[in-house]
Amino acid sequence: MAVRPVEPGDFAGWKELWDGYNAFYGRVGPTALAGEVVRTTWARFFDGHEPVHALVAERARAGGAQRLYWQTHESNAKAMKLYDRVAEKSGFVVYRVNL
């Protein structure tokens, strides 16, 4: 696996995953997010004033990353149920303080 920063050319791959994510939460068909919301969400990855970040994981041709990490909020039980099926919990708890 190779992990790199998201690039504008990654939109099609991201959109496919984004649509699947939203379908998982029931936002599909008549309840789907408006196109403007999708475009704004995508644009936030490239706006230095937005606290939204994204990385792309690709199959590496040779070498590359051996693990992929992500986080979710502890109240996100629905997502955690899915994550428990595809990954192993690290056991780490994240703390932060604003300075």
C-alpha positions as CSV (number, residue, x, y, z in Angstrom):
1,M,0.0,0.0,0.0
2,A,1.3,3.5,-0.9
3,V,-0.2,6.4,1.0
4,R,0.0,9.9,-0.4
5,P,-1.9,13.3,-0.2
6,V,-5.1,13.5,-2.2
7,E,-4.9,15.2,-5.6
8,P,-7.6,16.8,-7.8
9,G,-7.3,13.9,-10.2
10,D,-8.5,11.5,-7.4
11,F,-12.1,12.8,-7.6
12,A,-13.6,9.8,-9.5
13,G,-12.2,7.3,-7.0
14,W,-13.1,9.4,-4.0
15,K,-16.6,9.9,-5.4
16,E,-17.2,6.2,-5.7
17,L,-16.1,5.7,-2.0
18,W,-18.1,8.8,-0.9
19,D,-21.2,7.4,-2.6
20,G,-20.8,4.1,-0.8
21,Y,-20.2,5.8,2.5
22,N,-23.4,7.8,2.1
23,A,-25.4,4.8,1.0
24,F,-24.3,3.0,4.1
25,Y,-25.9,5.8,6.1
26,G,-29.0,5.8,4.0
27,R,-28.2,8.9,2.0
28,V,-29.0,7.5,-1.5
29,G,-31.7,8.1,-4.1
30,P,-34.2,10.7,-2.8
31,T,-32.2,11.2,0.4
32,A,-28.8,11.6,-1.4
33,L,-26.8,14.7,-0.7
34,A,-27.1,17.5,-3.2
35,G,-24.4,17.8,-5.8
36,E,-23.3,21.1,-4.3
37,V,-22.7,19.4,-1.0
38,V,-20.5,16.8,-2.7
39,R,-18.5,19.4,-4.6
40,T,-18.0,21.5,-1.5
41,T,-16.9,18.5,0.5
42,W,-14.4,17.6,-2.2
43,A,-13.1,21.2,-2.4
44,R,-12.5,21.3,1.3
45,F,-9.6,18.9,1.0
46,F,-7.7,21.6,-1.0
47,D,-8.7,24.6,1.1
48,G,-5.9,25.5,3.5
49,H,-8.5,27.2,5.8
50,E,-10.6,24.1,6.3
51,P,-9.9,21.4,8.9
52,V,-10.5,18.5,6.5
53,H,-7.7,16.3,5.4
54,A,-7.5,13.3,3.1
55,L,-4.9,10.7,2.1
56,V,-5.1,8.2,-0.7
57,A,-4.0,4.6,-0.2
58,E,-3.0,2.8,-3.4
59,R,-1.6,-0.6,-4.0
60,A,2.1,-0.2,-4.0
61,R,4.1,-1.5,-6.9
62,A,7.0,-2.2,-4.7
63,G,7.5,-1.5,-0.9
64,G,5.2,1.1,0.5
65,A,3.1,1.3,3.6
66,Q,2.2,-1.8,5.5
67,R,-0.7,-0.4,7.5
68,L,-3.5,2.0,7.1
69,Y,-5.0,3.9,10.1
70,W,-8.1,5.9,10.5
71,Q,-10.2,7.3,13.3
72,T,-13.9,7.9,14.1
73,H,-15.8,9.3,17.0
74,E,-16.6,6.9,19.8
75,S,-20.3,7.6,19.4
76,N,-20.2,6.4,15.8
77,A,-21.4,2.9,16.6
78,K,-22.7,2.2,13.1
79,A,-19.4,2.9,11.5
80,M,-17.5,1.1,14.2
81,K,-19.5,-2.0,13.5
82,L,-18.4,-1.9,9.9
83,Y,-14.8,-1.1,10.8
84,D,-14.7,-4.1,13.3
85,R,-15.4,-6.3,10.3
86,V,-12.5,-5.0,8.2
87,A,-9.8,-3.9,10.6
88,E,-8.3,-4.4,14.0
89,K,-8.8,-1.9,16.8
90,S,-5.4,-0.5,17.9
91,G,-6.5,0.0,21.5
92,F,-5.2,3.6,21.5
93,V,-7.4,6.4,22.8
94,V,-6.7,9.9,21.4
95,Y,-6.5,13.0,23.7
96,R,-6.0,16.5,22.6
97,V,-6.0,20.0,24.1
98,N,-6.4,23.3,22.2
99,L,-3.6,25.7,23.1
